[in-house]
Amino acid sequence: MRNIFAIFKKEFRSYFNSPIAYIFITAFLVFSGWLFFRGFFLIGEATMRPFFSILPWEFLFFVPAVTMRMWAEEKKLGTIELLMTFPLNDYEIVIGKFLAAFLFLTITVLLTFPFPLTLFYLNKPDIGPIIGGYLGALLMGAAYLSIGLFISSLTENQIVAFIVSIFTCFALFIIGEQIVLTALPSWLAPIFSFLGLGYHFESIGRGVIDSRDLIYYISVIIFFLFLNIRSVESRKWR
Amino acid sequence: MITVTNLTKRYGPTLAVDNISFEVKKGEILGFLGPNGAGKSTTMRILTCYMPPDEGKATVDGLDTIEDSLKVREKIGYLPENTPLYYDMWVIDYLKFVAEIRKIPPVKIKARIREIAHLCGLDKELNKSIGQLSKGYRQRVGLAQTLIHNPDVLILDEPTTGLDPNQIIEIRSLIKEIGREKTVILCSHILPEVQATCNRIIIIKDGKIVGSGTPEELAAQAQGGEEIVYITINGPQDKIQEQLNALEGVQSCCLLGSENGSYRFEVKSKQGVDVREALFRLVVANNWSLTELMRTQITLEDVFKQLTTEEN
């Protein structure tokens, strides 16, 4: 536990040691703020729906930026050799890194609180979908993070990690989208729709928290963290 | 303290370490010497549990590097090649991070960092970002990292690369000081460094050990026991040569050159015989004059060259 916490602290702090954190948070807030308020004044409805419906697409570009350096940088600097010769288990490092990225993403997402506050100030919005939306956003974000973190461990180039992560998340997202589903044979469609990263987000976003959705996201996260541990271990048998 | 038996490691088809065995005793400073790509770093990576060997076994303090990997890692302080560091971290944060991972009790961390910073001459650099430091100071940060948990074993992979001569001397004396109580393996391809700091040397080439022993032993081994003496004598050439050859203990002698009636010879003595005194007496007895008498000292550099070049 203490080891995970030490890694977590180091990783979390490293975001704020460089301008990355500030640039990232600002860009995310400006971008999503613009999309939110544009829709808000156009539609004139007291709802967060437009904000949440665009979020998976925003995450597609923002989340890989959070994870791209986490392993790639260690490999490039050679610090991975230090890290792997400290008395730590591989899984402790992977979990520590993941938790740091998750806390950072959570803070960024929660900094959008002025949006719902505006709604409450102007009107009486339905609170269920807002809480559900945020929860779904964090779960989906965590799934993207675990994918991005795994891909970062495969390369020592941050840009490669960034782009490949976008593509992987994109692929896992669109397999659940209507356009893809209609092109599939009818027996495959429900499976793909269930496996798609977006389907469960929409489901939680309606304000109904179903254990199947939670289990789905948690399985995706664990699966990619497991792959990550294996890929870190691969130095031993290559 | 450290035992390596029949260690072999391949990277694909290339054999990086080929069946090497050696031992390091407690309190010893071992120099691990070899040209680039000889397998030094690979051996160190196996010892530090970064990767397992394909065959063979390495133990540290009786603990196996594969089975008791975590315990072995606790005992070792490791400075990898090129001193990797997190450049965006502050020195103090970095040392805190390492101290936490090295399981130093939280209440003692501050005092320990101060102590280590003082030992490594980092007192004034603690509140700087590592990226701002000069190369010499970065190296000290790397060393501080290896020492923070007071490990029994120190493994340093080329700790002085890229430093200026003054810094090299400082780091070397630091290593020597530390090495009084610890077991140290120092990898290097810089000969004077190893000679200046180590009690024992292992020379490795193409993954194989080609020489091992104290610097003196290695020199003797490389010479094959015979010694070469250069002597310049002023006198009649034929007679000198004849008498030199006849001298007991001399294996061969040949004329190298002459100048103003002086003749310079290279005299090879038989194994383990110092012929200098006999040569001097010969000259005196014949009433010649002696202008040069020099025994060649085989330097570690010659040994290294001899052991690691293809011709031998």
Interface residues (C-beta under 8 A of the other chain):
Chain A: R2 N3 F5 A6 I7 K9 K10 R13 S14 N17 S18 L77 G78 T79 I80 E81 L82 M84 T85 F86 P87 L88 N89 R235 K236
Chain B: R45 T48 C49 Y50 M51 P52 L70 K71 R73 E74 I76 Y78 P80 E81 N82 P84 L85 Y86 Y87 D88 M89 W90 D93 F97 V98 E100 I101 R102 K103 S129 Q145
